[in-house]
Amino acid sequence: MLEKIREGSQGPAAKIILGAVILSFALAGIGGYLGQTTEQPVAEVNGVKISQTEFSRAYQNERNRLEQQFGEYFAQIAADPNYMAQIRQGVIDRLVQQELQTQLAAELGLRVSDESVRKAILEMPYFQVGGQFSNDRYLQVIRQMNFQPDAFREYLREDMTRSQLVGAVAGTDFILENELNNSVALQQQTRSIDYLVVAKESLQEGIEVTEQEIADYYELNQPQFLAPEQVSVSYIDLNAATLTLDSSVSEEDIKAYYDQNSAQYVEPEKRRVSHILIDNSEDDDAAKAKAEELLAQLQSGADFAELAESSSDDVVSAEMGGDLDWIERDMMDPAFEDATYALESKGDISDVVESEFGYHIIKLTDIQTQQVKPYADVKDELRAELERTKKINAFYEKQTQMGELAFEISDTLIDAAEAAGVEVQKTELVTRNALPEPLNNPQVVTAIFSPEVLEDRMNSEVIEVGDEHAVVVRVNDHKAATTKALADVSEQIKATLVSQKASELAKEKARTLYAEIEAGKSLNEVAQAEGLTVRQEAALARQAYTVSPAIVQQAFKMAHPQGAPEVEVVDLNNGDAAIVALKAVNPATEVEINEQQKQNITMAQVNKNYMVFIAALKAQAEVQVPQATQAAE
C-alpha cells in the first residue's frame, strides 16, 4: 500500500497537485503548527480540534488574497454577509480537508524525506532571485512568516506529506495515451452543417398589441419599471495628501530632528554565522553525542563547511556550508543568539549549543559593527517625513474642528468646511450605486441613507475613508424609489410584447418548415420558397464564435447522419429560430496534443479523483462544525 502511494505520488498528475499545494504556504495560515489553545474550536475531526486561531489565520489570509484580487471592489463584496459566509465556510472546509489528510498520512506512516524538503525549498519561486535560489531571500520570507528555518522545514514537511497522499490518490489513475488522444480528437472534431434562421424582426410588421395587454404586462412586471432611489449630497472631503502647508520644513528643522532622534539612524551590529544542526527530536542523547563528536573534529582542524554539508540536519544551509547569512539581535532562538554574540572574532567556533530545534555548533564568519547613517544620507528622507508629519498633524487638527462644527451647526456644512480649509462639494441626484469617490465607500453610503442624515437632514459624523482621509456628508434632496407610471413605459412595453409575439411566430414558422422537410422537401427548397438564406459551415468547430452558440451546441448534440442529413429546430437566445441540417461529422485528421491541453485534461481527471477521495474521507470520519462558527465572522 505504502509503496503504491509513493509511486503514485511521483506521477505527472501528482506533480501538478504537489506544485499547487506546496506553494500554498504563502497564502495559508500556519495553523496548529504554532500550538493549540483552549478556545472554542471551529471544527472537530475525529476528536482533533481545529482552533479559532487556526481558522482566523486562514480566514484572514483568504480575505487578503481576495483583496489583492479584487482591489477597491473588495469592500463592496465584503459588505454582502451571504458572500462572506460562503468564504468562511470554504475556509472551514479546507481546514477540515487538511486535517483528514494529515490523519490518514499519519495512520499510513507517511513522511517526506529531508532531501525532498530541501529540493522543494530550492525550487520554490518565492525564494528565487533571477531564477536562482537565494538564501537571503529564503530567510527574509520565512522570517516575515515568523518561522525559524528548522520550524519552516517541519511545517513544509507536513504540507508535503499531505500533498504526497493527495497526489497518490488523485493522480494514481493516470490517463492512458489513447484516452488523451480520444479526448483531444473529440475536441478537435468538426461538423458540416447547413442552416437557416427565421428572424423575428422579419415578422414584426402587422403585429398588434392591445391596451389591455400592455396594462396586464405592466401589472405582472412592476419590478421592471422601478425607478431607483436617488439622493443629492453635499460633502466635505478632507485629505492629508492634498493639504497645502502654511510653511515649508526648514533645514534647521531637519537637522534638529536628526540630532534629537539620532538613535533611529543607528544600524545595529550584525553577525554572519554558519552552523551545524543535529536534530534531537528522536534521540536526544545520541544527537548530543554526535554534536560533541563533530565539535571535536572541528577542534582538530576539520573544515567547517565540509562538515556542515555532510552532517548538518539543516538541509538548506548545509548546501551553503552551513551559512545562515546576516543575523541581528532578536531574530533567532535566544540560546542560539546568546552563543553567537558571545563569539569574539571572525572564525571563532562555539561549544555545542542546545536550542528548541536541536544541538548547534556555530561559527562566526563576519561582523558588521554598529554604524550611524550620516545626516547627508538621510536629509531628503527626513524632509519628506517631516512634511508628511506636518500634514498629518494639520489634518487631525482640521478634522477635529470640522467634526465639532458639523455637529454643532448641523443644518449646513459651510462653517465646518471653512474650518477645514476646503470647499463644500455637491452631487446631482444619483442612485446609491452611482455615488462618486469618496462617497462610494460602504460606510459613507450607510451614513447617507441613515435616518438621521436622510430623513432628519442632519450632518453626518466624520467618516474615515482611508489613511488621513475623512468626509462629512449631508443630504440636499432625496427621491424615493417609485414605480414609473404606465404612460411613461407604455411604448417600452409595446415594443417588448411585439418582440415576444414575433419570436413566437418565428418559432412556429421554423417548426412548420421543419415539418415540410420531414415530409420530403430539402432545406434549400423550403428556404427558397420563403425567401430565406441557407448558410453553410463546412468545418464548424466547437469553439466557433461566428455562429450562434445555440446552433453550435445543437450541431454537436445531433446524431451522425446516415445518408440523408439530420435536421433539427433550435430556438436562439435572441428570440429567433433556426433549422440546422447536419451533413457530416469530420473526425480530426491529425490529433495534436500540446502541453496545455494535456495538463487541462489531466487536471480535470485529477480534480474528479480528488473530490471522490475527500468525499470518501468525510464519509468515514466524524466531523463536527458548530453552527455558531458558520454564522459569525
N, C-alpha and C positions, 0 to 999 in steps of 0.2 A: 504493500500500500504506500509506504513512505517513498520507496524508490519510484513508483509511478508518479507521485506528486512532484518529486524532484525533477524527473524527466519532463513532465508536463509543463513545469514552470520555466523551462528553457525554450519553449516553442515561440514562434513569431507572434502568435496572438497573445501569449502570456507577456511577452516583452512590451507589447503595447500597453497592457494593463500596468505592468511594473513601472513603466516610464511615467504614466499618468499618476499613479498612487504615490510613488516615491517623491515626486516633485510637489506633491500636495502639502508637504510640511510647511511651505512658505505661507500658505493660507490657513492651514488647520490649526486649531488650538492644541497646546501641548498637553492639555488634559491631565489625566490621572498620573502621568509621569512625575508631576511635581508634588504629588501627595494628595491624600484624601482628607475630607473634612467630615464633621458630624452634622452638616446641614442636611435639610430635606433633599433627597435625591430627585432628579427629574425623570429617572427611569431605573428599573432594576431588571437585570438579565441573568436568569438562573442564579439569583441570590447576590449577584455582584451589582453594586450600586454605581450609577453614573451621577456624579455630584453636580450641584448647581454651578460650582466653579468651572467644571469642565464644559458644561453647557454654555455658560456665559462667555467663556473664551471663544468657543467655536461659533457662537451666535454673533458675537461682536466682529469676528474675522469675516463672517459671511456678510454682515452689514457693510464692512469696509470694502469688501470685494464688489458688492453691488453699487456702492457709492462711487468707486472708481469706474465702474462700467457705465453708469447712467449719469454721472456728474451732477449738475444742478437739478436735474429732474428727479433725483432720488428723494428729495424732500417731499415732493408731491406723491410719490409712490409710497413712502413710509407713512404718509397720513392716512392710508387705507388700512384699517385694522384687519380686514379679512386677508389682504395680501401678506401683511406681516405675520399673521397667524400661520399662514402656509409656510412662510420662511422658517418660523420657529419649529413647526412640525417636521420640516425637511431636515433641519439640523439634528433634532432628536433621532429621527430615523437613521441618519448616517452614524451617529454615535452608537446606536443600538447595533447596527450592522458591524461596526468595527469591533465592538465587544464580543459579538457572536463569533467573528473570525478569530479574534485573539484566543478565545476559549477553545475553539476547535484546534487551532495550531498548537496550543499547549498540550491538549489531550493527545495529539499525534506526535508530540515531541519534536516539532519542527524548530529549527534555529538556523539563522543565516550566519555564515562564516565571517570572520574578521576580514578576510580578503574581499568578499563580496561587498561588505560595507565600505571598505576603503575604495574599491573600484567605483561604487555608486557615487561617493563623495567627489572623487576626482572627475567624474563625468558630468556632474550637475552644472548646468549653465549658470546657476546662481553664484557659483564660486569661481567662475572663469572671467578672465580679462583678456580680450583679444583672442578668444578661442582656446586659451590655455588655463589650466588650474592655477589659481593664485592663493597661496596660503594666507596672505594678508587679507584678501577679500573673504576667504573662508572664515577666519577668526572674527572679522568685523561683522559678518552676517549673523553668525551664531551667537555672538555677544549681544547683538541687538535683540535676539530672541531669548536672552537670559540663560544661555546654555554655556557650560564648560565643554571643552572638546569631548571629554570622555562621556559626559551625560548626553551630549547630542548623538554620539555614535550609538549609544544604547537605545535612545528614542528611535533613531533611524532603523536600528536592527529590528525593533518591534514592528515598525511600519512595513519594512521589507518582508518580515515573516508573514504578516497578514497578506501582503501582495503575492508572496510565493504561493500561498494557499489558494487565493482567488485566481491567480494566473493558471494554476494547475487545473482547478475545477472548471473554470470558464473557457480555458484555452486548449484543454487536452483533446477535445473532439475537433481536431483540425479539419479544415476544408480541403477536400481532395482536389487535385488539379482539374479533373473532369467536371467537378461541381462548380469550380470557378469559371471554367470555360462555358459551361451551360448557362450560368447566371449572367455572364457578360454577353454571351450570344443572344440571350433573350432581350437584354437591354439594347443591343445594337440592331436588333431585328427592325425592319421597316415594313410598311404596308402600302399597297397600291389601291387608291380609292378614287371614286368619282363622287361628287356630292353637289347638291343644290340647296340653296337657302330660300325659304319663304319669309321675306322680311315683313315685319308688322307694319312698318311705315307705308308700305305699298297698299295697305288695306284700310288705312285710317279715313280716307275720303268717304263721306257719306254716313259715317257713324254718328248716331245721335245719342245725346246724354240728356236725360230729363232733370228738371229742377229737383224732383223728389229723390232721384239717385244721388245727386250732389249733396242734398241735405242728409240722406241716410249715411253716406260715406263720412261726412263731417261729424255726425254723432258717434259713429263707431270708431273714429280715428282721431279723437280730440288731442291726444298727446303729440301728434304730428304737428299741430298748429299752435303749440305753446310758445309764446314769446318769452324768452328767459328774463329773469330778474336783472335789473340794471342799477348801477349807482354812479353818481358823480362825486368825486372825492377831492378835498383839499389836503395837502400834506406838507410836512417839513422833513427834508432829507438832510441829516447831519452826518457827514463822513469825514473822519480824520484825514483820509488820503487826499481830500480836496480842499482842506483848510489852508488859508493863507496866514502865515505867521506875521505878527506885528513887527518882529525884529529878527534878524538872522543870528545864527550862532557865531560868536566871535572866536578868534584864535585864542584869546585869554580863557574863554570858557572851556575850550577843548583841552588846553594844557592843564588847567586846574582840575578838570575831571580825570585826566590821565594820572596826575600826581595823587589825587585822593583815592583812586582805585587801582593803584599800581599792582596790587596782588592779583587782579584779574588777568594781567598780561604776563604772568609768570608761567612758563611751560614747565611742568613738574619733571623731576628726574625720571627717565625711562631706562629700562634694562632689557637687553635682549638675551634670552636664555634658550637653551636646549635641554631636553630632559629624556630620561628613560623611565617608562612606566611599567610596573609589574602589577597586573590585576590580581587583587586578593579576594575576589568575590567567591571563589570556590574553596581555596585552602590558604588561610592567612599565614600560617607558619611556613608553608612551602614558598609562598610569594616573598615573604621577608627574607628567607634564606637565600633565594635566588637573587634578590636585590643586593644583599650583602656580598654575595659571590661576585656579582658584576662590579660592585664598587672596588673590591679587592683587585680585580683585573685592571680597572682604570688606574688605581694607585700604583699598579705595576707597569704602567706605560701603555695600556691598550688604547686604541683610537676611539674616542667617544662617539663620533659619527658612525663608524662602522658597527660599534656595539649597539647603538640605538637602532640602526637599520635591521640588524639581525635579531635583536632580543626584545625591543620595546613593544608593549601591547597597545601603544597609541599608534595605530597603523598609518594614520595620516602624517603625523610629524615624523614618524620613522623614515618615511620616504625622503625627508629633507634632513636626515641625520639627527633627528630629534628637535629640530628648530621650531620654536613657538612664536617667533617674531618678537616685537617690542611689547613689553607689558608695563603697566603703571600700578600704583597702589590701588587697592580695592577692585582689581579686575579678576583676581584668581582666588583659589581656595586659601584661607588665612594661613594654614600651616605651610603651604607651598610658597606663598608670598613672603612670609617671615624668613624662610630659609633662603629665598632669592636675595632679599635685601640684606641678609647677614653676610653674603659673599662680598669680599672687598675689592678684588682685582679681576680684570678680564682673564679668563682661563681657569679661575677657581672652580672647584667641584665640591658640592655639598656632601654631607653624610646622607644616609638613607632617610628620607622624609616620608612620613605617613600622612595621607590625606583621605578624604572620603572616597577617592577613586582607586586607591591602592598605594603602592610604595614607589617613590620617585627618587631618582638621582639627578641633580640639577647642575648644569654647567653655565656659568656666566660668560657670555661671548662678547658683550659690548655694553658700554654705559654712555648714556646721553645725559649730561649734567643739566641741572636746572638752569633755565635761560629766561631772560626778560626781553620781551619784544620792544624794540626801540620806538620812541614816540613817533618818529617819521614814518615808520611802517604801519602805524595804526591810526594816524591822524585823520585820513579821509573816512575810514570806517567809523571813528568816533564822531566826526561831524554829522554823518548820516544818522548815527544812533541818537545823538543829542537833538537833532532836528525832529526825528521821529518821536522822541520822548516829549519834546516841547509840544508837538502837535497832539499827542495823546493827552497830555495834561490839559491843553486848551480844549480838546474835545470833551473830556469829562466835566470840566468846569461849565462849558456851554450846555452840555446835556443836562446837568443838574438845574441850571437856570431855565432851560427850555421846559423841562418836566414840571418844575414848580409853577411857572406861568401858565402852562397848558392846563394845569389842574385848577389854579386859582381863577383864571379867566377862561371858563370852559366853553364859551359860546363863540370864540374866534381863535385863530392861530397867529394873528398878526403880531401880538406882543411877544409870544414865545419865539416866533421866527426872528424878530429884531434882536432878542437876547442871544439867539444862536448865530446871528450874523449871516443869515441866509434868507432867500425869498420863499414865500408860500407858493407851492406849485399846485396845479389843478388838472383834473382829467375831465374829459367829456363823459357822457353817460356810456358806460361799458358794462359788459357782463363780468361775473366774478372770474371767469377763465381768461378774460382779455385785459386784466389789470396790468399796467406796465411795471417794470422793475422800479424800485424795490417793493412795490405794493403786492406783487405776486407771491411774496413769501407767505407760507401757510399761516404763520402766526398773525401776520398783518391782515390776511383775508378773514381770519376768525374774528379779529378785533373789529373790522369794518362792519361785519354782519352781526355783531353782538347787539343785544337790546339797548345798551347804554349809548352806543355810538350811532346805530342805525335808527332807532326809534326815538330816543331822548335827545339826539343830536348833540351829544357831549363830545369833547375831545377825547381821544384815546390816551392811554398811558404811553410812556416812552417804550417803544418796541425795538429790541436789538435784532438787527437782521444780518449782522456779520461782526467781525472784529472792528471795534471802534466805529461802528456804523449803526445809526439808530434813526427811527422815524416816529412822528406823531401824526395821526390822521383824524379827519372829521368828515362826515358825510354832508354834501351840499344838497343832493337830490337823490331820490330813490323811486324806482318804478318796480312794483311787484310783478312777479311772473303772471301773465294773463293769457287766456286763450284768444287767439285772433278771431275777429268777427267773421262770420260766414261770408259776408260780402267781400271781405278782403282776400279770401282764399278760394273763392268760387271758381275763378279761371284756372287756378292751380289744380283744384280737384277735378275739374272737367278734363284737363289735359291728361291727368293720371287715369281717369276712367276710360277715355278714348284709347289710351295706350294699352290698358288692360284688355279692352274688348278687341282691339286689333291683334293683340297677342293670341287671344283665344281663336280668332279667325285664322291666324297663321297656322296654329297647331291643327285646327280642323282641316284646313286645306292640305297640309302636309300629309295627314292621315288619309285623306281622300285620294291624293296622288299615289300614296303607298299602296292603297287597295288596287288601283289601276295597274301598278307594276306587278303586284301579286297575281293579277288576272292575266298577265302576259305581256304587257307593254314594257318597253325599256325605259331607263331613266332619261335618256335623250329624247325619247318620243313625248313623254309627259312634260318635260321641260319646254320643248319646242311649242307644244300646244298652249302652254300657259305663259310663254314669253319669258321664261326663266333661263338663267345661265348655269350650265354644268361646269363645275371647276374640277380640275384633275390634280392629283398628287401621286406621282409615280413612286416616290420613296418617302412616305410620311414617317418621320421618326417620333419616338415617344416624347422627345423634348422640343418638338416643333412649336414655334411661337407665332408663326404667321397664320395659323389655322386656329379656330375657336377651340379652347381646351375641351369643351364638351364633345366636339366632333372627334378630336384625337382620342379621348378616353373611350368613346363608343367604338371607334375603329379597332382599338386593341382589345376590346372585350368580345368582338364578334368571332364566330367560329370560322375556321378555314373554309374558303369556298370550295365546293366540289362541282366543278364545271361552271354553272351559272354563278354570277356574283351574289354574295349575301347582302341583303338590303334591310336597313333599319331606319326608324324615325327617331330623331333626338331633339329634345327641347333645349334651346340655347339660353344662356344666362341672361341675355339682353331682351328676352321675350320673343325672339324669332324662333323658327323651327327649321329643321334641316332633314334631308333624306340622304343617307350615306350608303353607297354601294361599295362593298369590299370586293375587289377583283383578284387580289393575290397577296400572299404573305411572303415576304422576301427575307430568307434567312441571311444572317451575316456571312459574307463570303470569307473574310479573314478576320478572325477574332483577335483583337489586340487588347491586351490587358496591361494597363500602366500601373505603377505602384500605388497611385491614389485610389484607383478602382479596387485593387486587391485589398488595400487597407480598409476601404469602406465596407466591402463585403465581409471581410474578416471581422471587423468591429461589430457589424450587425449580428453575426453569429455569436461573438463573444458576449455582447450585451444580453442576448437572449439566454445564453447559458448562465450568465451571472445572475440574472433575475430569478431563474429557476433555482439556482444554488441558494440564494438568500431566502427565497420563499420556503425552501426545504428546511433551512436552519431555523427560521422563525416558527415553523410548524412544530418542530421538535423541542423548542425552547419555551421557558416560562418567562414571558416579557410583561412587565407591568409599567405603565406610564400613567402617573396620577393625572386626573382630569385638570387639576389646577395648573399643572405645568403647561398644558396646551393653551390655557386661557390667558396666562399672564406673560407680559414681556419683561 
